[in-house]
Amino acid sequence: MADQSSDAGADGDLSSVMGFSGFGRKARTFDLEAMFEQTRRTAIERSQRVLEDREKQELEESSHKEKPSTSRKQQPDSDDSDSDVIGPLPPPAQADDDDDDDGVVGPPLPPGFMRSTADDEDDDDDEEDDDDDNPVKKIPDTHEITLQHGTKTVSALALDPSGARLVTGGYDYDVRFWDFAGMDANLHAFRSLQPCECHQIKALQYSITGDVILVVAGNSQAKVLDRDGFQVLECIKGDQYIVDMANTKGHTAMLNDGCWHPKIKEEFLTCSNDGTVRTWDLTSEKKHKSVFKPRSQQGKRVTPTCCTYSRDGKLIAAGCQDGTIQIWDRNLSVHTKFHCRQAHAPGSDTSSLCFSYDGVTLASRGGDDTLKTWDIRSFRRPLNVATGLTSFFPMTDCCFSPDDKLLVTGTSVRKDEGQGKLLFFQRETLQKLYEIEVADASVVRCLWHPKLNQIMVGTGNGLAKVYYDPVKSQRGAILCVVKSKRKEKHAETLTQDYIITPHALPMFREARQRSTRKQLEKDRLDPLKSHKPEPPVSGPGRGGRVAAHGGTLSSFIVKNIALDKTDDSNPREAILRHAKEAADNPYWVAPAYKKTQPKPLFAEEEEEEEDDKDEPEWKKRKI
């Protein structure tokens, strides 16, 4: 036994020396019975405390109500009865408890808690229902930013499908590009150009892919630009001497409107004063794709003032100058599919047509100060009409809200006669629900982007405003508002480069520069580096400095000419004034010929002979 114990001790010493002595230790043991006993006692104490608090609360309530208490006291349990209880005791049974209360798990809730919670949930549900039923609360108008396009009317607005870039065009012929992600709080456009020279911009629109922009101006040739403003396509101009406009390759008069096909990315639509609506293909610039010719009731040519595609791209609608709205099937260009002869007042320019997102309702903004909605399935009469909406511009437009419940348009005002407003109407009844006072000028263009949930507005005084809500909107204007303005870098004194010389003597070692700002502050305190410039010298000059005038030859001559009081109105007398001095004291020419030609020789005049005097005048030789 002694040998075994000695061997075990030796093994233990060896294992401790090798570093793995703790690997073979025995696992710890726990007394589970003691732990359960401790838990049971704790649970019993907590249960008794809860019961006592509940009895006190019920006694207080019964005393306030002056009614006998319905609760019964819980007799203290003996140790034998509580021996099997682990955890809190159930709440005491009430006289009016239902059978469903037996399955309640957890501590009891205070009286009235369930009812208040249910009421709150009902209130929350009612508020959510109100928000869903009231589309006005979805209008993002809590914040706004103002983009300064110019000083003239902003007549065109366009946002790309992603909502990253905004393009504005105006009566000043400019097209400006705004990048929300690249702008800071200064809100400056990153590019400005005049794609159509001296023609007002009528319409702008991004394609469905967002890579090109359609530009419709006051000329007869629409243009397509890429995202950076470089020209991709220019439509061909037609022959203006051909009577039948279907036989020309392009428009021959001023354009009025244009838009992209909602499904086909290469196709777009334009309408012109030549009485045609034409479709174009981006890949074919030599000729239009198809021609639609709106006609009056007598079969005469009428001018289309606005045009658009339906949401599915199968229909083409045009509003005309005679007040009619004509709709064609895209593949059948001869006869109209839907036609309304008296949609608006004859002679007024229908400024905008817009299809709803469900493709059933058509909204028209007329030059007769009205806004009408139409059901294209029953196109004889309008569904609803809103009147008194002043419009002075041929491109005042309207649009639907992203949820298709509201219809938005703008009103025009004369100068200093009120505020231009953005009006929101209920789509079903055209009842005015809300309005926004935009500026002291007309509201021409409006655009409600469905992805950003932001409203863009173009005004008659050169402003483009963006309305948004930080909670309901996303990206767009929110990106550039949070950015601080870039500080302008002033060209101040340049600091000398710091040269690191670690082994130089202390007397030649330069102090390390902590920052440019500190170096500038240090230079400002140095009287030599921040020396005040000396003022200009007046008078003859001093200290080696030349006076303000007379220091150079040119300034000396200018000064003497200005101070010369002689009258040089007669140049001959001015020259002969120096003749005597030049003859007495020659300086320039005479000294050069003093030795070679000391005495000047002049030609002598010959005396005329007497015979010559006797000859008649006509026989004398003419010299």
Secondary structure, DSSP 8 states (H G I E B T S, - for coil): -HHHHHHHHHHHHHHHHHT-GGGG-------HHHHHHHHHHHHHHHHHHHHHHHHHHHHHHHHHHTS-----------TTTTTT--S-------TT--GGGGG--SS---TTHHHHHHHHHHHHHHHHHHHHH-GGGG---SEEEEEE--SS-EEEEEE-TTS-EEEEEETTS-EEEEETTT--TT---SEEE-TTSSS-EEEEEE-TTSSEEEEEESSS--EEEETTS-EEEE-----TT-S-GGGSSS--S-EEEEEE-SS-TTEEEEEETTS-EEEEETTB-SS-SEEE--B-TTS-B--EEEEEE-TTSSEEEEEETTS-EEEEETTB-SS-SEEETTSS-TTS---EEEE-TTSSEEEEE-TTSEEEEEETTB-SS-SEEEE-----STT--EEE-TTSSEEEEE----TTS--EEEEEEETTT--EEEEEEEESS-EEEEEEETTTTEEEEEETTSEEEEEE-TTT--STHHHHHSS------------------TTS-TTT-------HHHHHHHHHH-TTTT--------SS--TT---SSSSSHHHHHHHHHHH-----SSHHHHHHTTHHHHHHS--SSGGGGTTT-SS----------HHHHHS-GGGS---
